[in-house]
Amino acid sequence: MKFEGTVFVGCFVLICVSAVYKDVVYVMDRSGSVKEADFDESVDFVYNVTEYLAIGTSEMQVSIVIFSSSHSEEFDLNDFTSKADLLNAIKNLRGTRTTGKTYTYDAIDYVKDNSFTSAKGGRSGANRTVVILTDGLSNNFTRTVTAADELRAGLGAEVFAIGIGSTVSKSNDELKGIASDPDSYYVHYIDTFVYLCNLIPALVPKLDSTVTPSLLADCPTPPSSTQESTTAAATTTGSTSGNTDLATATTTVTTSETTSKSTETSTSSITTDSATTVIQTTRVGTTLAAIGTTQIIQKTGDQSPSSQPSGSSSNTAAIAAGAALGALAAAATLIVSASLLRRWHLSTKEDPMVLAAVNQYQQAPIGPSKASFSFA
């Protein structure tokens, strides 16, 4: 019976150890880039996570280290054996002054050498977990990653890395270097401190697999910043495209009008019926091209910005079509004009009156009379 009782007690202890027998150290960034209100959000996050955990000498113990240019352990693993006392100690960290640089490696080295010792309440056989919260990259990438490697290898600790804000999002290499593998399990990221509460349902089960937390009722939902940026970019692109098409269409009208004036000037000295036909054809062709494009632009311009849908593809297509039509009409007009001019030029050479005058000129005697000869 005595043996059986010992076995029962041993099994009971093993069950407890495998479930929540764990020492957890939070390492919290309080450098100058962290606003005091943001640090309070970090405190609230740790507080809310702890509320879900079983706290006690035979269950889970929690310690907190804060750091910037220097570091300090706010309380040891064995300072509070009841959850109520521990939660009160965590809450009292609100209002902590933030200042200094991000010496993450010094804080990690301190945890490795001190936080899990028996003098600080570390327990033999307890699983060791470190949760690091930071809003920026450390002052020394290599030293930080090396310190984390030594923490994991030397103490067999699992390390979670939680990055907050845009600075760490630009390069998550340091977060990945700090955290245990796989990164998909141990690395977490959130846009700003106010949204940290969204990570509670993800972190708590990793600390205690027997607990399934729910999202806090007052936890704000992170905005879809990527989708908003894409939409804004699309709107800007559509607006720019529309302005470009409008400028192109206007340029086409101006070019057509200039071509018309140039053609009229170059052919104004021609007095034959054929030449007159060329001038009239050129005027009609270029004027139609200009009017057609101008009307499309005017119709689009008459619509107020409020009545047009953002990035309207129909208006942009209409302007582009008008510009293309104007360009084609102008080109066709020039081709027709050139053809008529060529026909007029050839026809004058074959005109009987012209041929008779040339023959008369050739038969005239050389002298002053020939010098004064004209086709009049």
Steps between C-alpha positions, in 0.01 A plus 500: 500500500782736590671427167183551309447835675846613402432403140175694510669810639779470243246475216314797637818703507591394147157601376541843660849543357396408148203736513602839648823453695672790334713806582420796273707819467367800309765734355336836425644787294471842666744690274439858390320396182225348716248755625395461861142431388637226273694345785174495697348302211784249538427474873130445431589229249711309754230551763225361276711200396578421864132506594453182293790313662516281810746669740669330795812327632396172337360659187619811315727778626554837331780758508540831310819668377479846341780649292629792295862622536492317835281220636335395823303204630179644642419184697635145518331174410421414862404847626126436456346159552136604455345625178336799669833625637674442170234684300519793739880516461466498121236773507728720710748516210264734317643852488860380466719770345636414154843623390837386364616271221416142402766281662307178450810281524584623853151411620517152343842437655363601839207259468735217398735556794254598775123470451476119510741442791371352823573829674245668273245220544599278207393140547682187399301308242275793409464591132658837426334758276605853405264749331675806352297810399674772299407781262835535329823340390774476760820703499697192402341231286783246534527526880122474537468186287804343668356568846170339400681196358687454827178540701327226301799266487628555853170483687281312255257793508237559236498864388208697353570829319220755469570798273284812510498778239646586161868498599519127571268420210756634250741224603382204703842331482581603857166378632557168325852485640369558853212254487505122511420298191272479315454875448138448400429383855732718710502835316204736533450848352241772546465849344476707819492445877126561525440182298714274723186355655434323169798273573358369829305211340818397315751521788304357796456145358874492426573570867231262624352260246206423730360853468297636209460876545258726316562842352432781747171677439661846486799395289515721187530326165814593305414690181584348163771756430630313197160498331448872573841587357431296186163668451655843548774415252244377247296819539810714457608301196155530341494874559847544355413286199189707434696825517764360265238392247333840518833673442571269205159571347548875542842475337342314208247780447772764513715304255206455262421871508866588440516256206188658352647852521833382360331325207289806421809724499704271275224467240353852506700607191338235277214647294387204291179311566696188598710692754184654648359150539813395690471796738133435563561128560779573745285750689207263525707199603704668771205701630288184537784328685538796736125540558449127562773483763398831659140385543612184678718702735220750564253225580745351749587839647134592550470224759582632846752298710222406740293345220785292365584165661854481638742371235223480235623281218216602262596869493867415459418264210282765333778760518757256368268398214438864410870575498570200278215594261631855470850378424375256235282768337790744482729235351237401241448864406870553438514190278199613294642851470834367378325282242290790365803728484688238302208456258470878455874528437491229231186635337652847448786345304253341255275807457482601122534869583814437700648281228427763231664770708808284552517426124468870419781577747728241345449643146557863602828656381777553749517858622319758711159378379569155644618646827171683534287207386230396745206265519257788549 
